Amino acid sequence: MMQTELSRANGSTIPEITNAFHPEHLADLQKSGLSLATIEAAGLYSVRPQDIPKLLGFNPPKVQSALVFPYPGTKDFCRLKVFPPFRDKDGHTVKYLQRENSGVHLYFPPGVVKILQTTETLHWTEGEKKALKLTQEGFPCIGLGGVWNWREKGQVIPALDQIFLEGRHCIIVPDSDTWEKDDVLRAVYAFGRELEQRGAMVSVFKLPQGQAGEKWGIDDYLVALDTQGIPAKEAMEKLQCLTLADPQFDQARWWYPGWRKRQGEEVVLRPELDLLLERLRETKDPRIAYHAVPLLAVLDSGMVDWIKAEIKGVCRAVDLRRLNAEITQAKRNVQAQHPKEAYKKARGSGQDLPAIPADDGDLPKVTQQAWDALLAANNPPFLFRYGGLPVRIEYDDKKRPIAREITPDRLRHVLARVAFWYRYVLDKKTKEVSCVPALPPMPVVKDVLAMPDLALPILTRIVEAPVFTPDGTIHTDPGYHPTGQIYYAPTPGFVLPSVPASPTPDDLQRARDLILSELLGDFPFVSDAERAHAVALLLLPFARDLIPGPTPLHLIEAPSAGTGKGLLAEVLLLPALGQSAAIITEGRDEEEWRKRITAILRNGPSVVLIDNLRRRLDSANVSAAITATTWEDRILGHSETVRLPVRCIWVATGNNPALSTEIARRTVRIRIDAKNDRPWNRDRVSFRHPDLPKWATHHRAELVWASLTLIQAWISQGRPGKTPEITLGRFESWSKTMGGILEVAGIPGFLENLDEFYDYSDAEGEMWRTFIDAWWDHFGDTPVGVKDLWGLLTREDTDLSLPLGEGNEKSQRIRLGKLLKANRDRQFAECRIVYHGKKQRADQWRLIPA
């Protein structure tokens, strides 16, 4: 069998065990994307609990099974992945074990040994499974048992000498959390420097975090992208490729010389200093030490002290007092070379930006300087806080303004333009120090983003037309308005006619004619209520900040396609947006709805349009979003949670769409009906405006004026609040405000179709009411169990139905029980469902007349 043959081939003493994998082990390997061919070629196998001590020489606690990774090229060495992992006496989680005093070895996946003496690109990663996965996908890789498992007892392991590295490209692929762990990052950097000293050209691939913010290894990354249809080669090309000179290794770079010294190894310094120290060793001439002064003047104090000690150790004749004095004077000379001169040389003198040293190791100080530069440049504001995250205003491909989160790369782009970053360099020929432009350091960029409670202006939404602010004034100036916390990004060329402070009856009549006749006159509304709700939707983007609470879903529906639902939605939103609204389609399940809502709210939209509903709209996430003032969710691919303001207008379209009770009571209906078999064939010549969107675009400024005028008339009369006979629950502020505006405007019908809409849309409630009537007729107020009620539902002489699924009797009875619990104490018609305890361990239910 596979394991026995491997044992004999290696001449090892590994027990002969069945090659049947433990299911948990096989699942673990396949989770890393390993094929059965790779698993077999690598000789992996499961080991029984009683055989674990034979491999390790000791019996580990609480281990139930183990997966063995034999190391090719060794006689007996192997590492065991233990199931389940356990904690050692120091509290560390132990996942892998090996025999004590068995040494440190490199792991060579099948086929890698053949290329050790070639120049083919070689990958390095921590862990056997990751090395196998990379090699399987065509990227030869060597595995390290741990980030430091290329050294043993303070020395580099001999196995590294067996690999040809001169001029060879080596790519280190660490886990995604490496950049958050200084000790791991230092190990990666030290290993890379070791490879470079052996002649290799070293790169480091930076993995992203997992989709839920979890740590990813290269195997996790390749598997995740494969599920998205992205092949391994393309996935590898997507990774960010760094060199050891990248700023992300800065901390490790300064740590490295001291570590090498502590290991008793030669410290590799900058080439200029290497040359000076070499000459000092040869000549013992103390004057040569002073040649290092210009370079020492631009290094941090810790490095200066280290190098001075080196110089004194090489030549005791060096006068440290003189050396210190010259370094002090050189530093003063360096500081006298003001960065503004370098700035003028680099960019010209047309702009005066704050100068910040890029090579200053004092992170808090430099971060504060960067933050001060950002705040000084952010007037007028272009950086904001939206949902607790820093954002900037950008435009999508259709020139729609959106709020884009500030990533490290985007912040670096901004920092490079709000400040002049500089550093001092030593001219190798003249030995003079000069000030030159530099890049904003990534540690500073990340530190700025990590600052708590960034003092940026708060943004709640982005608008593309003048709107009313909470204090009742019209925000007509482009840019940020702090009172409403909105950003106005007008469409190019838009000019608003003057809106009267106290509109006259003639102003109101003109505004009504523009809206009711010119814009909406050809739409076949089924009642005044539908038309009033259409006008309310038109006005809502302009009046949104006058309403502190949530606003309902505006459902534009028709009995058949081609009636004009989409057209109505387009022209109602066009005045506020200047173009068609961004559309989202319905989600297939709650998870998809949640992701879509979060994704679109992150852009700070004025309108969310759910187009062409086909399925029954029944989503807890949609219900919650409509009534929420803040939406909280985890950012996809990150572990952090975002809290987004909900100030958008919700709109949906559909042909006789079905809604759940929860959605229906959050909805106002706008129904149109052409009463035509083929409404799309109607004669457009008879329409006032055959191309209505074109007309609305051309007359957009007038339509915006008409909308603002109707709202201004309500404000000028003291904001009278209409108290309709029927108020939409949870939307009282919206009902009062929009009802008041329409009443002043003389547009009747507001909220007068609610009962009709509920009767039509509440199919779920109708099913329950029919069922409750039958329940009362058969059992009255007698307590009954789920079995009796299920029998009533399934009788052939009744026409009763509840959503019990297509399962068997047991499944349907379980679902019926859950439905009763979900509707406990709820009233349908004249009866209320109440829980009546248990009888023989079965729940009992009864009806109580209301």
Backbone hydrogen bonds, N-H to C=O, Kabsch-Sander energy under -0.5 kcal/mol:
donor,donor_aa,acceptor,acceptor_aa,energy
5,E,1,M,-2.6
6,L,2,M,-1.7
7,S,3,Q,-2.6
8,R,4,T,-2.4
9,A,5,E,-2.5
10,N,6,L,-2.2
11,G,7,S,-0.8
12,S,7,S,-2.2
17,I,15,P,-0.8
25,H,22,H,-0.5
26,L,22,H,-2.5
27,A,23,P,-2.4
28,D,24,E,-1.8
29,L,25,H,-2.2
30,Q,26,L,-2.6
31,K,27,A,-1.9
32,S,28,D,-0.8
32,S,29,L,-0.6
33,G,30,Q,-1.7
34,L,29,L,-1.8
39,I,35,S,-2.4
40,E,36,L,-2.5
41,A,37,A,-2.6
42,A,38,T,-2.1
43,G,40,E,-1.1
44,L,39,I,-1.7
45,Y,68,V,-1.2
47,V,66,A,-2.5
51,D,48,R,-1.6
52,I,48,R,-0.8
52,I,49,P,-0.9
55,L,51,D,-1.0
55,L,52,I,-0.9
56,L,52,I,-2.1
57,G,53,P,-2.8
63,V,60,P,-0.7
64,Q,62,K,-0.5
64,Q,83,F,-2.3
65,S,83,F,-1.8
66,A,47,V,-1.1
67,L,81,K,-2.6
68,V,45,Y,-3.1
69,F,79,R,-2.7
71,Y,77,F,-2.1
74,T,71,Y,-1.5
79,R,69,F,-1.9
80,L,97,L,-3.0
81,K,67,L,-2.9
82,V,80,L,-0.6
82,V,95,K,-2.5
83,F,65,S,-2.5
86,F,94,V,-1.6
88,D,92,H,-2.4
91,G,88,D,-2.1
94,V,86,F,-3.9
95,K,93,T,-0.6
97,L,80,L,-2.3
100,E,56,L,-0.8
102,S,99,R,-1.4
107,Y,143,G,-2.7
108,F,106,L,-0.6
112,V,109,P,-2.1
113,V,109,P,-0.5
115,I,112,V,-1.5
116,L,113,V,-1.2
118,T,115,I,-1.7
122,L,169,H,-2.3
123,H,140,P,-2.6
124,W,171,I,-2.5
125,T,142,I,-1.9
127,G,125,T,-0.6
127,G,144,L,-2.5
131,A,127,G,-1.6
132,L,128,E,-2.6
133,K,129,K,-2.5
134,L,130,K,-2.5
135,T,131,A,-2.3
136,Q,132,L,-2.7
137,E,133,K,-1.7
138,G,135,T,-1.7
139,F,134,L,-2.6
142,I,123,H,-2.6
143,G,107,Y,-2.7
144,L,125,T,-2.5
145,G,105,H,-0.5
149,N,146,G,-1.8
150,W,148,W,-1.2
151,R,148,W,-1.8
152,E,155,Q,-3.3
155,Q,152,E,-1.4
157,I,150,W,-2.0
160,L,157,I,-1.5
161,D,158,P,-1.8
162,Q,159,A,-1.2
163,I,160,L,-1.2
164,F,116,L,-2.3
167,G,199,G,-2.9
168,R,165,L,-2.1
170,C,168,R,-0.6
170,C,201,M,-2.7
171,I,122,L,-2.5
172,I,170,C,-0.5
172,I,203,S,-2.8
173,V,124,W,-3.2
176,S,216,W,-2.7
178,T,175,D,-1.5
179,W,176,S,-0.6
180,E,177,D,-1.7
181,K,178,T,-1.4
182,D,180,E,-0.6
185,L,181,K,-2.7
186,R,182,D,-2.4
187,A,183,D,-1.6
188,V,184,V,-2.3
189,Y,185,L,-2.4
190,A,186,R,-2.9
191,F,187,A,-2.3
192,G,188,V,-2.4
193,R,189,Y,-2.5
194,E,190,A,-1.9
195,L,191,F,-2.2
196,E,192,G,-2.3
197,Q,193,R,-2.4
198,R,194,E,-0.8
198,R,195,L,-0.5
199,G,196,E,-2.1
200,A,195,L,-2.4
201,M,168,R,-2.9
202,V,200,A,-0.7
203,S,170,C,-2.4
204,V,242,L,-2.6
205,F,172,I,-2.5
206,K,240,Q,-2.6
207,L,205,F,-0.7
210,G,214,E,-3.5
213,G,210,G,-2.0
221,Y,217,G,-2.4
222,L,218,I,-2.4
223,V,219,D,-2.2
224,A,220,D,-2.5
225,L,221,Y,-2.3
226,D,222,L,-1.9
227,T,223,V,-1.7
228,Q,224,A,-0.5
228,Q,225,L,-0.6
229,G,226,D,-1.8
230,I,225,L,-2.6
235,A,231,P,-2.5
236,M,232,A,-2.6
237,E,233,K,-1.7
238,K,234,E,-1.1
239,L,235,A,-0.5
239,L,236,M,-1.0
240,Q,206,K,-0.9
242,L,204,V,-3.1
242,L,240,Q,-0.6
246,D,243,T,-1.9
249,F,246,D,-2.3
250,D,247,P,-2.1
253,R,249,F,-2.7
254,W,250,D,-1.9
255,W,251,Q,-1.6
256,Y,252,A,-1.8
258,G,254,W,-0.6
259,W,255,W,-1.8
260,R,256,Y,-2.7
261,K,257,P,-2.2
262,R,258,G,-2.2
263,Q,259,W,-1.7
264,G,261,K,-1.6
265,E,260,R,-2.7
268,V,266,E,-0.5
269,L,267,V,-0.8
274,D,270,R,-2.6
275,L,271,P,-2.3
276,L,272,E,-1.9
277,L,273,L,-3.0
278,E,274,D,-2.4
279,R,275,L,-2.4
280,L,276,L,-2.3
281,R,277,L,-2.3
282,E,278,E,-1.9
283,T,279,R,-2.7
284,K,280,L,-2.3
288,I,285,D,-1.5
289,A,286,P,-0.9
290,Y,286,P,-0.7
290,Y,287,R,-0.8
291,H,288,I,-1.3
292,A,289,A,-1.6
293,V,290,Y,-1.3
296,L,292,A,-2.6
297,A,293,V,-1.8
298,V,295,L,-1.5
299,L,296,L,-1.2
304,V,300,D,-2.1
305,D,301,S,-2.5
306,W,302,G,-1.8
307,I,303,M,-2.4
308,K,304,V,-2.7
309,A,305,D,-1.9
310,E,306,W,-1.7
311,I,307,I,-2.7
312,K,308,K,-2.6
313,G,309,A,-2.0
314,V,310,E,-1.7
315,C,311,I,-2.5
318,V,315,C,-1.5
320,L,318,V,-0.9
323,L,319,D,-2.5
324,N,320,L,-2.9
325,A,321,R,-2.4
326,E,322,R,-2.7
327,I,323,L,-2.2
328,T,324,N,-2.6
329,Q,325,A,-2.4
330,A,326,E,-2.4
331,K,327,I,-2.3
332,R,328,T,-1.8
333,N,329,Q,-2.2
334,V,330,A,-2.4
335,Q,331,K,-2.5
336,A,332,R,-1.6
337,Q,333,N,-0.8
337,Q,334,V,-1.0
338,H,336,A,-1.7
341,E,338,H,-1.6
342,A,338,H,-0.8
343,Y,339,P,-2.4
344,K,340,K,-2.8
345,K,341,E,-1.8
346,A,342,A,-2.1
347,R,343,Y,-3.4
348,G,343,Y,-0.7
348,G,344,K,-1.4
353,L,351,Q,-0.8
356,I,420,F,-2.8
358,A,422,Y,-3.6
359,D,422,Y,-0.6
360,D,357,P,-0.7
363,L,361,G,-1.5
366,V,362,D,-2.4
367,T,363,L,-2.8
368,Q,364,P,-2.0
369,Q,365,K,-2.0
370,A,366,V,-2.5
371,W,367,T,-2.6
372,D,368,Q,-2.6
373,A,369,Q,-1.9
374,L,370,A,-2.1
375,L,371,W,-2.6
376,A,372,D,-2.3
377,A,373,A,-1.9
378,N,374,L,-1.4
379,N,377,A,-1.3
384,F,391,V,-2.7
385,R,457,P,-2.8
386,Y,384,F,-0.5
386,Y,389,L,-3.0
389,L,386,Y,-1.5
391,V,384,F,-2.8
392,R,404,R,-2.1
393,I,382,F,-0.9
394,E,392,R,-0.5
394,E,402,I,-2.7
396,D,400,R,-2.4
399,K,396,D,-2.0
402,I,394,E,-3.1
403,A,603,N,-1.6
404,R,392,R,-2.9
404,R,402,I,-0.7
406,I,390,P,-3.0
407,T,405,E,-0.9
411,L,407,T,-2.8
412,R,408,P,-2.3
413,H,409,D,-1.8
414,V,410,R,-1.8
415,L,411,L,-3.2
416,A,412,R,-2.1
417,R,414,V,-1.8
418,V,414,V,-1.2
419,A,415,L,-1.0
420,F,354,P,-3.1
421,W,419,A,-0.7
422,Y,356,I,-1.9
423,R,436,V,-2.2
425,V,434,S,-2.6
427,D,425,V,-0.5
427,D,432,E,-3.0
428,K,426,L,-0.5
431,K,427,D,-2.2
434,S,425,V,-2.4
436,V,423,R,-2.8
438,A,421,W,-2.4
445,V,441,P,-2.1
446,K,442,M,-2.8
447,D,443,P,-1.8
448,V,444,V,-2.4
449,L,445,V,-1.9
450,A,446,K,-1.6
451,M,448,V,-1.3
456,L,454,L,-2.4
459,L,385,R,-2.9
460,T,485,Q,-3.1
461,R,485,Q,-0.9
462,I,604,G,-1.3
463,V,487,Y,-2.7
464,E,576,A,-0.6
467,V,475,H,-0.7
468,F,542,F,-2.5
469,T,473,T,-2.9
472,G,469,T,-2.5
475,H,467,V,-3.4
475,H,473,T,-0.5
476,T,474,I,-1.1
479,G,488,Y,-2.9
481,H,486,I,-2.8
485,Q,481,H,-1.5
486,I,481,H,-1.3
487,Y,461,R,-1.7
488,Y,479,G,-3.0
489,A,463,V,-3.0
489,A,487,Y,-0.7
491,T,464,E,-0.7
494,F,491,T,-2.1
508,L,504,T,-2.4
509,Q,505,P,-2.5
510,R,506,D,-2.4
511,A,507,D,-2.4
512,R,508,L,-2.8
513,D,509,Q,-2.5
514,L,510,R,-2.2
515,I,511,A,-1.9
516,L,512,R,-3.4
517,S,512,R,-0.7
517,S,513,D,-1.3
518,E,513,D,-2.4
519,L,514,L,-1.6
520,L,515,I,-1.9
521,G,517,S,-1.0
523,F,520,L,-1.5
525,F,523,F,-1.9
526,V,671,R,-1.8
531,R,527,S,-1.6
532,A,528,D,-2.8
533,H,529,A,-2.4
534,A,530,E,-1.8
535,V,531,R,-2.2
536,A,532,A,-2.3
537,L,533,H,-2.1
538,L,534,A,-2.1
539,L,535,V,-2.3
540,L,536,A,-1.8
542,F,539,L,-1.1
543,A,539,L,-1.5
544,R,540,L,-1.2
546,L,543,A,-2.1
547,I,544,R,-1.5
553,L,666,R,-2.9
554,H,650,W,-2.5
555,L,553,L,-0.8
555,L,668,V,-2.6
556,I,554,H,-0.7
556,I,652,A,-3.1
557,E,555,L,-0.7
557,E,670,I,-1.9
558,A,654,G,-1.2
563,T,560,S,-0.9
568,L,564,G,-2.6
569,A,565,K,-2.6
570,E,566,G,-2.4
571,V,567,L,-2.6
572,L,568,L,-2.1
573,L,569,A,-1.6
574,L,570,E,-1.7
577,L,573,L,-2.3
578,G,574,L,-3.6
584,I,609,L,-2.6
593,W,589,D,-2.3
594,R,590,E,-2.8
595,K,591,E,-2.1
596,R,592,E,-2.3
597,I,593,W,-2.7
598,T,594,R,-2.3
599,A,595,K,-2.5
600,I,596,R,-2.3
601,L,597,I,-2.4
602,R,598,T,-1.6
603,N,600,I,-1.2
604,G,601,L,-1.6
608,V,649,I,-3.0
609,L,582,A,-1.0
609,L,607,V,-0.5
610,I,608,V,-0.6
610,I,651,V,-3.1
611,D,584,I,-1.6
611,D,609,L,-0.8
613,L,653,T,-3.2
617,L,658,A,-2.9
618,D,616,R,-1.1
623,S,619,S,-2.3
624,A,620,A,-2.5
625,A,621,N,-2.4
626,I,622,V,-2.2
627,T,623,S,-1.5
628,A,624,A,-1.0
631,W,644,L,-3.4
632,E,630,T,-0.5
633,D,642,V,-2.2
635,I,640,E,-2.1
637,G,211,Q,-4.0
638,H,211,Q,-0.5
638,H,635,I,-2.4
642,V,633,D,-3.4
643,R,387,G,-1.2
644,L,631,W,-3.4
644,L,642,V,-0.6
646,V,629,T,-2.4
647,R,645,P,-0.8
649,I,606,S,-2.1
650,W,552,P,-0.6
651,V,608,V,-2.6
651,V,649,I,-0.5
652,A,554,H,-2.4
653,T,610,I,-1.9
654,G,556,I,-1.5
655,N,613,L,-0.6
656,N,558,A,-1.4
656,N,654,G,-0.8
659,L,761,S,-0.5
660,S,617,L,-2.2
664,A,660,S,-2.9
665,R,661,T,-2.1
666,R,663,I,-1.7
667,T,664,A,-1.6
668,V,553,L,-2.6
670,I,555,L,-3.0
672,I,557,E,-2.3
673,D,524,P,-2.7
681,N,678,R,-2.2
682,R,679,P,-1.5
684,R,682,R,-0.8
686,S,683,D,-1.1
687,F,684,R,-1.3
692,L,690,P,-0.7
695,W,691,D,-2.1
696,A,692,L,-3.1
697,T,693,P,-2.5
698,H,694,K,-2.3
699,H,695,W,-2.3
700,R,697,T,-1.1
703,L,699,H,-2.2
704,V,700,R,-2.7
705,W,701,A,-2.2
706,A,702,E,-2.6
707,S,703,L,-2.3
708,L,704,V,-2.7
709,T,705,W,-2.4
710,L,706,A,-2.0
711,I,707,S,-1.7
712,Q,708,L,-2.8
713,A,709,T,-2.2
714,W,710,L,-1.2
715,I,711,I,-2.0
716,S,712,Q,-3.0
717,Q,713,A,-1.0
718,G,715,I,-2.0
719,R,714,W,-2.2
722,K,720,P,-0.6
722,K,736,K,-1.1
727,T,725,E,-0.5
729,G,727,T,-0.7
731,F,728,L,-1.9
735,S,731,F,-2.8
736,K,732,E,-2.7
737,T,733,S,-2.5
738,M,734,W,-2.7
739,G,734,W,-0.5
739,G,735,S,-1.8
740,G,736,K,-1.9
741,I,737,T,-2.4
742,L,738,M,-2.4
743,E,739,G,-2.0
744,V,740,G,-2.3
745,A,741,I,-2.0
746,G,742,L,-0.7
746,G,743,E,-0.8
747,I,742,L,-2.6
752,E,749,G,-2.0
754,L,751,L,-0.9
757,F,753,N,-2.5
758,Y,754,L,-3.0
759,D,755,D,-2.6
760,Y,756,E,-1.9
761,S,757,F,-3.0
762,D,758,Y,-2.7
763,A,761,S,-2.4
766,E,762,D,-2.1
767,M,763,A,-2.1
768,W,764,E,-1.9
769,R,765,G,-2.7
770,T,766,E,-2.3
771,F,767,M,-2.2
772,I,768,W,-3.1
773,D,769,R,-2.1
774,A,770,T,-1.9
775,W,771,F,-2.6
776,W,772,I,-2.7
777,D,773,D,-2.2
778,H,774,A,-2.0
779,F,775,W,-2.9
780,G,775,W,-0.7
780,G,776,W,-1.4
782,T,779,F,-2.0
784,V,845,W,-3.1
786,V,843,D,-0.6
789,L,785,G,-1.9
790,W,786,V,-2.7
791,G,787,K,-2.0
792,L,788,D,-1.7
793,L,789,L,-2.2
794,T,790,W,-1.7
795,R,792,L,-0.9
798,T,795,R,-1.2
804,L,802,L,-2.0
812,Q,808,N,-2.5
813,R,809,E,-2.4
814,I,810,K,-2.0
815,R,811,S,-2.1
816,L,812,Q,-2.3
817,G,813,R,-2.2
818,K,814,I,-1.9
819,L,815,R,-2.3
820,L,816,L,-2.3
821,K,817,G,-1.9
822,A,818,K,-2.2
823,N,819,L,-1.4
824,R,821,K,-1.1
825,D,833,I,-2.9
826,R,823,N,-2.1
828,F,831,C,-2.8
831,C,828,F,-2.3
832,R,848,I,-2.1
833,I,826,R,-2.2
834,V,846,R,-2.4
836,H,844,Q,-3.1
839,K,842,A,-2.5
842,A,839,K,-1.3
844,Q,837,G,-2.8
845,W,784,V,-3.4
846,R,834,V,-2.1
848,I,832,R,-2.2
850,A,830,E,-3.4
